[in-house]
Amino acid sequence: MPSVDPRPNLIFILADDLGYADLGCTGARDAANQPVDVSPRLDAMTAQGVRFTRGYSNSAVCSPTRFALATGRWQYRLRGAAEEPIPSVHGDKVLGLPPSHPTLPSLLRDAGYATALVGKWHLGYPPHFGPRMSGYEEFYGFHAGGADYFAHCDPRGRPDFWVNETEHQEEGYLTDLLSRRAVDFVERQSADKPFLLSLHYSAPHWPWLTRDDAEESRRIAGIGKHIDGGSLAVYQRMIHHMDEGIGWVIDALERQGMTENTLIVFTSDNGGERYSNNWPFVGQKMDLLEGGIRVPLVARWPARIPAGTVSELPNLTMDWAATFLDAAGVAAHPDYPLDGMSLVPAFADAQWQPQRDLCWRMKHRNQRALLRGDWKYLQVDGIEYLFNVAEDPRERANLRERQPERLAELREAWSAWDATLPPIPEDAKVSLVFTTKELPQATF
């Protein structure tokens, strides 16, 4: 009889630009402001596990968050993460995740885990960077920050679909292709060897295309930021397609008898964009306001997480690298200590609340933020703010004049944290999807 490895299987599912209230379990609404059944499988997974109400992304834009997830460390330690986000610079030798840097997948692979990335990489381009150079044994997906769902090309119209290092051609809607590949990976696993599956969807990132929108894909020719398309209904349908695929993966786990000892996590790389619902927060992708960094976050592990749990523990994306390593009994590399914190204690105790500061910085608008408990220090364009995000989640009551001592304390704490990291390079670039020339934007 084959042996059974007691270590958990690990699945990390990452949506792209999903807003805090874009799931049913976090308050999704349609255009008539009525509840909408957009994510039944994720809602069910939430009921079977834990929902973190104060999950934060490491950045308000995608590739910096992905650096933090991969390394379990502040993304600011690596030059490539200073880009907001990494542009489509093929062949660049600097802007990427160095293959020499230990990662969550490389540490787990070396400890005997099977590892695969299905979906978006966005941590640098071959030949100098790539998923299989950073710990993933299998790769099926794309390198760029976005992909056309039918043409399978990057935002400049260049083909960008790969199996390992080989260009790949396959007809179909990208979200479904990624979901089916994830199912295939799960079905090829056995009980004697645990696995890490990173399922990083492009959904619901633009272009705004559902399974029925192949003609719209042809119209935009796989190029551009789709400023002239989409709708709330289309956007929510894209989320539903992703949710359906996640259900296929969960069903595959059940067929394999792996449900009980598999830790599945679902979240977003940053706050939502144009069609997203970030309620009750203000701001969106590219903002260090809550709407740009507070993200939906749910986890299920029947062997360890009681059903129906809700945790108010503030946490960051990079904490999940520490959590997965802890769950697997794998140590971090001694030369690259983790900045993230394992959340495993929160699985047994929903009230677990260790005290620490969560910090952010961005070149865009010279933004700074520090969260300490319910208090948030924020600076945008050189202007300072102080908010109590528990009492005022919309960040409308600036308390800096009423509590100058607290403002000074948090400002000093942010500066002390910032001093431990390399400065933002002068040549780091900010790439905005749209400005007021394309779409009107509300002041926050």
C-alpha positions as CSV (number, residue, x, y, z in Angstrom):
1,M,0.0,0.0,0.0
2,P,1.5,3.4,-1.0
3,S,2.6,5.7,1.8
4,V,0.6,8.9,2.5
5,D,2.6,12.1,3.1
6,P,1.0,13.9,6.1
7,R,2.0,17.3,4.9
8,P,-0.8,19.4,3.4
9,N,-1.3,20.2,-0.2
10,L,-1.2,23.9,-0.9
11,I,-3.2,25.9,-3.5
12,F,-2.9,29.7,-3.8
13,I,-5.5,31.2,-6.1
14,L,-4.9,34.8,-7.1
15,A,-7.4,37.0,-8.9
16,D,-6.2,40.1,-10.8
17,D,-7.7,43.5,-9.9
18,L,-10.6,42.1,-8.0
19,G,-12.3,44.6,-5.7
20,Y,-13.1,44.0,-2.0
21,A,-16.9,43.7,-2.5
22,D,-16.8,41.8,-5.8
23,L,-17.7,38.4,-4.3
24,G,-21.1,37.4,-2.9
25,C,-19.6,36.8,0.5
26,T,-18.2,40.3,0.6
27,G,-21.2,42.1,-0.7
28,A,-21.4,42.0,-4.5
29,R,-24.2,44.1,-6.1
30,D,-25.5,44.5,-9.6
31,A,-26.2,47.8,-11.4
32,A,-29.5,48.1,-9.6
33,N,-27.7,47.7,-6.3
34,Q,-29.2,44.3,-5.7
35,P,-27.2,41.4,-4.3
36,V,-25.8,39.3,-7.2
37,D,-24.9,35.6,-7.2
38,V,-21.5,36.1,-8.8
39,S,-19.4,33.6,-6.8
40,P,-21.3,30.6,-5.5
41,R,-18.3,28.3,-5.3
42,L,-16.1,30.8,-3.5
43,D,-18.9,31.7,-1.2
44,A,-19.3,28.1,-0.3
45,M,-15.5,27.8,0.3
46,T,-15.7,30.8,2.6
47,A,-18.5,29.1,4.6
48,Q,-16.3,26.0,5.0
49,G,-13.3,28.0,6.2
50,V,-12.2,31.4,7.2
51,R,-12.8,34.9,5.8
52,F,-10.2,37.6,6.7
53,T,-12.0,40.9,6.8
54,R,-8.7,42.8,6.9
55,G,-6.6,41.2,4.2
56,Y,-4.2,43.6,2.5
57,S,-2.2,43.3,-0.6
58,N,1.5,44.2,-0.4
59,S,1.0,46.8,-3.0
60,A,-1.8,48.7,-4.8
61,V,-0.5,47.3,-8.2
62,C,0.2,43.8,-9.4
63,S,3.8,42.9,-9.9
64,P,5.1,44.3,-6.6
65,T,2.6,42.2,-4.8
66,R,3.7,39.1,-6.7
67,F,7.3,39.7,-5.7
68,A,6.2,39.7,-2.0
69,L,4.1,36.6,-2.4
70,A,6.9,34.7,-4.1
71,T,9.6,35.7,-1.6
72,G,7.7,36.2,1.6
73,R,9.7,39.4,2.0
74,W,9.1,43.1,1.5
75,Q,9.0,43.5,-2.3
76,Y,11.0,46.7,-1.9
77,R,14.2,44.6,-1.3
78,L,14.3,43.8,-5.1
79,R,14.8,46.3,-7.9
80,G,12.2,44.8,-10.2
81,A,9.4,45.5,-7.6
82,A,10.0,49.2,-7.8
83,E,8.3,49.2,-11.1
84,E,4.6,50.0,-10.8
85,P,4.1,47.6,-12.5
86,I,6.8,45.8,-14.6
87,P,6.4,46.9,-18.2
88,S,6.6,44.6,-21.2
89,V,10.4,44.8,-21.5
90,H,11.5,41.6,-23.1
91,G,15.1,40.7,-22.4
92,D,15.7,43.1,-19.5
93,K,18.3,41.7,-17.2
94,V,17.3,43.7,-14.1
95,L,13.5,43.9,-13.9
96,G,12.5,40.5,-12.6
97,L,12.7,37.9,-9.8
98,P,16.4,36.8,-9.6
99,P,16.6,33.0,-10.1
100,S,19.2,33.0,-7.2
101,H,16.6,34.3,-4.7
102,P,14.9,31.6,-2.7
103,T,11.1,31.5,-3.2
104,L,8.1,29.8,-1.8
105,P,8.0,27.3,-4.7
106,S,11.8,26.7,-4.7
107,L,11.8,26.0,-0.9
108,L,8.8,23.7,-1.2
109,R,10.2,21.9,-4.2
110,D,13.5,21.3,-2.4
111,A,11.5,19.9,0.5
112,G,9.8,17.3,-1.8
113,Y,6.7,19.2,-3.0
114,A,5.5,19.1,-6.6
115,T,5.2,22.7,-7.8
116,A,3.3,24.3,-10.6
117,L,2.3,27.8,-11.7
118,V,-0.9,28.0,-13.9
119,G,-1.6,31.5,-15.1
120,K,0.1,34.9,-14.7
121,W,3.8,35.2,-13.9
122,H,4.6,39.0,-14.4
123,L,7.9,38.7,-12.6
124,G,10.3,39.3,-15.5
125,Y,10.8,37.9,-19.0
126,P,13.0,35.1,-20.4
127,P,15.8,34.4,-20.9
128,H,16.8,36.0,-17.6
129,F,13.7,35.3,-15.5
130,G,10.9,32.8,-15.5
131,P,8.7,30.5,-13.3
132,R,10.8,27.4,-13.8
133,M,14.0,29.4,-12.9
134,S,12.3,30.3,-9.5
135,G,11.1,27.0,-8.2
136,Y,8.1,25.9,-10.3
137,E,8.5,22.5,-12.0
138,E,5.6,23.2,-14.4
139,F,4.4,26.4,-16.0
140,Y,1.3,26.9,-18.1
141,G,0.4,30.5,-18.7
142,F,1.7,33.9,-19.7
143,H,4.5,36.3,-18.7
144,A,3.0,39.8,-19.1
145,G,0.8,41.9,-16.9
146,G,-2.3,41.1,-18.9
147,A,-3.5,38.8,-21.6
148,D,-6.3,38.8,-24.2
149,Y,-8.7,36.0,-23.3
150,F,-9.0,34.7,-26.9
151,A,-5.9,35.9,-28.8
152,H,-3.6,34.8,-25.9
153,C,-1.4,37.8,-26.5
154,D,0.1,40.5,-24.3
155,P,-1.2,44.1,-24.2
156,R,1.0,44.9,-27.2
157,G,-0.5,42.2,-29.3
158,R,2.5,39.8,-29.1
159,P,1.8,36.1,-28.5
160,D,2.2,35.2,-24.8
161,F,1.1,31.7,-24.0
162,W,3.6,29.1,-22.8
163,V,4.0,25.6,-21.6
164,N,7.2,25.7,-19.7
165,E,9.6,27.5,-22.1
166,T,7.8,26.5,-25.2
167,E,5.3,28.8,-27.0
168,H,1.9,27.3,-26.9
169,Q,-1.2,27.6,-29.2
170,E,-4.5,26.4,-27.9
171,E,-8.0,27.6,-28.8
172,G,-10.3,28.7,-26.0
173,Y,-11.2,31.2,-23.3
174,L,-8.2,31.8,-21.2
175,T,-9.9,31.6,-17.8
176,D,-11.3,28.2,-18.7
177,L,-8.0,27.0,-20.1
178,L,-6.3,27.9,-16.8
179,S,-9.0,26.2,-14.8
180,R,-8.8,23.0,-16.8
181,R,-5.0,22.9,-16.6
182,A,-5.2,23.3,-12.8
183,V,-7.7,20.4,-12.7
184,D,-5.3,18.3,-14.8
185,F,-2.4,19.1,-12.4
186,V,-4.5,18.0,-9.4
187,E,-5.6,14.8,-11.1
188,R,-2.0,13.9,-11.7
189,Q,-1.0,14.1,-8.1
190,S,-0.8,11.3,-5.6
191,A,-1.1,11.0,-1.8
192,D,2.6,10.1,-1.4
193,K,3.9,13.5,-2.6
194,P,2.3,16.9,-1.5
195,F,2.0,19.7,-4.0
196,L,1.9,23.5,-4.4
197,L,-0.4,24.8,-7.1
198,S,-0.3,28.5,-7.8
199,L,-3.4,29.3,-9.8
200,H,-3.0,32.9,-10.9
201,Y,-5.9,34.0,-13.0
202,S,-5.9,37.0,-15.3
203,A,-9.6,37.5,-14.5
204,P,-11.1,39.9,-14.0
205,H,-8.3,42.1,-15.4
206,W,-9.1,43.9,-18.7
207,P,-9.8,43.3,-21.6
208,W,-13.4,42.9,-20.6
209,L,-14.3,39.7,-22.3
210,T,-16.6,36.8,-21.3
211,R,-16.8,33.4,-22.9
212,D,-19.2,34.9,-25.5
213,D,-17.0,37.9,-26.5
214,A,-14.6,36.4,-29.1
215,E,-15.8,39.0,-31.6
216,E,-14.9,41.8,-29.2
217,S,-11.5,40.3,-28.9
218,R,-11.1,40.4,-32.7
219,R,-12.3,44.0,-32.7
220,I,-9.7,45.2,-30.3
221,A,-7.1,43.0,-32.0
222,G,-5.6,41.9,-28.7
223,I,-4.1,45.4,-28.2
224,G,-4.8,48.2,-25.8
225,K,-6.3,48.8,-22.4
226,H,-9.9,48.4,-23.5
227,I,-11.0,51.9,-22.5
228,D,-13.9,51.7,-24.9
229,G,-15.5,48.5,-23.7
230,G,-16.9,46.5,-20.9
231,S,-19.7,46.9,-18.4
232,L,-20.5,45.9,-14.9
233,A,-22.5,42.9,-16.2
234,V,-19.6,41.8,-18.4
235,Y,-17.1,42.2,-15.5
236,Q,-19.3,40.2,-13.1
237,R,-19.7,37.5,-15.7
238,M,-15.9,37.3,-15.9
239,I,-15.8,36.7,-12.1
240,H,-18.4,34.1,-12.4
241,H,-16.4,32.2,-15.1
242,M,-13.4,32.3,-12.7
243,D,-15.5,31.1,-9.8
244,E,-16.9,28.2,-11.9
245,G,-13.3,27.1,-12.7
246,I,-12.3,27.3,-9.0
247,G,-15.2,24.9,-8.4
248,W,-13.8,22.5,-11.0
249,V,-10.5,22.5,-9.0
250,I,-12.3,21.9,-5.7
251,D,-14.3,19.1,-7.3
252,A,-11.0,17.5,-8.6
253,L,-9.6,17.6,-5.0
254,E,-12.7,15.8,-3.8
255,R,-12.4,13.1,-6.5
256,Q,-8.8,12.6,-5.5
257,G,-9.7,12.3,-1.8
258,M,-7.5,15.3,-1.0
259,T,-10.1,17.8,0.3
260,E,-9.4,17.3,4.0
261,N,-5.7,18.0,4.0
262,T,-5.5,20.7,1.3
263,L,-5.1,24.4,2.3
264,I,-6.7,26.6,-0.4
265,V,-6.3,30.4,-0.3
266,F,-8.1,32.9,-2.5
267,T,-7.3,36.6,-2.7
268,S,-6.5,39.4,-5.2
269,D,-3.2,41.1,-6.0
270,N,-4.5,44.5,-5.3
271,G,-7.8,46.5,-5.1
272,G,-10.2,46.7,-7.9
273,E,-10.1,48.9,-11.0
274,R,-12.8,50.5,-13.3
275,Y,-15.8,48.2,-12.8
276,S,-14.9,46.9,-9.4
277,N,-16.9,47.3,-6.2
278,N,-14.5,48.3,-3.4
279,W,-17.3,49.2,-1.0
280,P,-17.1,50.5,1.7
281,F,-13.7,51.8,0.8
282,V,-12.5,54.8,-1.2
283,G,-9.8,54.5,-3.8
284,Q,-8.8,51.7,-6.3
285,K,-5.8,50.1,-7.9
286,M,-2.8,52.4,-7.6
287,D,-4.1,54.0,-4.4
288,L,-2.9,53.3,-0.8
289,L,-6.4,54.2,0.3
290,E,-8.2,51.1,1.6
291,G,-9.9,50.6,-1.8
292,G,-6.5,50.0,-3.4
293,I,-5.1,47.6,-0.9
294,R,-7.9,45.9,1.1
295,V,-8.7,42.7,-0.8
296,P,-11.1,39.8,-0.4
297,L,-9.3,36.9,1.4
298,V,-10.6,33.5,2.2
299,A,-9.0,30.2,3.1
300,R,-10.2,26.6,3.6
301,W,-8.3,23.7,5.2
302,P,-10.9,21.3,6.7
303,A,-8.3,19.5,8.8
304,R,-7.2,22.7,10.6
305,I,-9.7,25.5,10.0
306,P,-13.2,25.4,11.6
307,A,-16.0,26.2,9.2
308,G,-17.6,29.6,9.3
309,T,-14.6,31.4,10.9
310,V,-14.2,35.2,10.6
311,S,-10.9,36.8,11.5
312,E,-10.2,40.6,11.8
313,L,-6.4,40.1,11.9
314,P,-4.7,42.6,9.6
315,N,-2.3,40.7,7.3
316,L,-0.4,41.1,4.1
317,T,0.0,39.0,1.0
318,M,3.6,38.0,1.9
319,D,2.3,36.4,5.1
320,W,1.0,33.5,3.0
321,A,4.5,32.5,2.0
322,A,5.3,32.2,5.7
323,T,2.0,30.4,6.3
324,F,2.5,27.9,3.6
325,L,6.1,27.1,4.7
326,D,4.9,26.8,8.3
327,A,2.1,24.5,7.3
328,A,4.5,22.3,5.3
329,G,7.2,22.3,8.1
330,V,9.7,24.0,5.8
331,A,12.2,26.6,7.1
332,A,13.0,29.8,5.3
333,H,16.5,30.2,3.8
334,P,18.8,31.5,6.6
335,D,20.2,34.2,4.3
336,Y,16.8,35.4,3.3
337,P,14.7,35.7,6.5
338,L,11.0,36.2,5.9
339,D,9.4,39.5,6.6
340,G,5.9,37.9,6.5
341,M,4.3,36.3,9.5
342,S,2.7,32.8,9.5
343,L,-1.1,33.0,9.9
344,V,-1.4,29.4,11.0
345,P,-2.2,30.4,14.7
346,A,-5.2,32.3,13.3
347,F,-6.7,29.1,12.0
348,A,-7.1,27.7,15.5
349,D,-7.9,31.1,17.2
350,A,-9.9,33.6,15.2
351,Q,-9.2,36.2,17.9
352,W,-5.4,35.9,17.5
353,Q,-4.1,39.5,17.1
354,P,-0.4,40.0,17.4
355,Q,0.7,43.6,17.2
356,R,2.8,44.8,14.3
357,D,2.8,47.5,11.7
358,L,1.8,47.0,8.0
359,C,3.6,49.4,5.7
360,W,3.5,50.6,2.1
361,R,5.2,53.0,-0.2
362,M,4.7,53.9,-3.8
363,K,6.4,56.2,-6.3
364,H,3.1,57.0,-7.8
365,R,1.9,60.2,-6.1
366,N,4.7,59.8,-3.5
367,Q,2.3,57.6,-1.4
368,R,3.2,56.3,2.0
369,A,1.0,54.3,4.5
370,L,1.4,52.6,7.8
371,L,-1.3,50.6,9.6
372,R,-1.1,50.0,13.3
373,G,-4.2,48.4,14.7
374,D,-7.1,50.5,13.7
375,W,-5.0,53.6,13.0
376,K,-3.6,54.5,9.6
377,Y,-1.0,57.1,8.6
378,L,-1.3,58.1,4.9
379,Q,0.6,60.5,2.8
380,V,-0.4,61.3,-0.8
381,D,1.3,64.0,-2.9
382,G,3.1,65.3,0.2
383,I,-0.2,65.8,2.2
384,E,-0.6,63.8,5.4
385,Y,-3.7,62.1,6.8
386,L,-4.6,60.2,9.9
387,F,-7.6,57.8,9.9
388,N,-9.2,55.3,12.2
389,V,-10.2,52.7,9.6
390,A,-12.3,50.8,12.0
391,E,-14.6,53.7,12.8
392,D,-14.1,55.4,9.5
393,P,-13.4,52.8,6.8
394,R,-14.1,55.3,4.0
395,E,-11.2,57.5,5.3
396,R,-13.2,60.7,5.3
397,A,-12.4,62.0,8.7
398,N,-8.8,63.3,8.8
399,L,-7.8,63.3,12.4
400,R,-4.3,64.7,12.0
401,E,-5.1,68.1,13.7
402,R,-7.0,66.4,16.6
403,Q,-4.3,63.8,17.3
404,P,-0.9,65.3,16.3
405,E,1.0,63.1,18.7
406,R,-0.4,59.9,17.1
407,L,0.3,61.4,13.6
408,A,3.9,62.1,14.6
409,E,4.3,58.6,16.1
410,L,3.1,56.8,13.1
411,R,5.0,59.0,10.7
412,E,8.2,58.3,12.7
413,A,7.4,54.6,12.6
414,W,7.0,54.7,8.8
415,S,10.3,56.5,8.4
416,A,12.1,54.0,10.6
417,W,10.7,51.1,8.5
418,D,11.5,52.9,5.3
419,A,15.1,53.4,6.4
420,T,15.6,49.6,6.6
421,L,15.0,49.2,2.9
422,P,16.6,50.4,-0.3
423,P,15.3,53.7,-1.6
424,I,13.0,53.8,-4.5
425,P,15.3,54.2,-7.6
426,E,15.1,57.4,-9.6
427,D,14.6,55.4,-12.8
428,A,11.7,53.3,-11.5
429,K,8.6,53.9,-13.7
430,V,4.9,54.3,-13.0
431,S,2.6,53.0,-15.7
432,L,-1.0,54.1,-15.5
433,V,-3.7,52.3,-17.4
434,F,-5.7,55.4,-18.0
435,T,-5.7,59.1,-17.1
436,T,-8.4,61.8,-17.2
437,K,-7.7,62.1,-20.9
438,E,-9.3,58.7,-21.3
439,L,-11.7,58.4,-18.4
440,P,-12.9,60.9,-15.8
441,Q,-11.7,60.2,-12.3
442,A,-13.2,61.3,-9.0
443,T,-11.0,63.0,-6.4
444,F,-10.8,60.8,-3.4
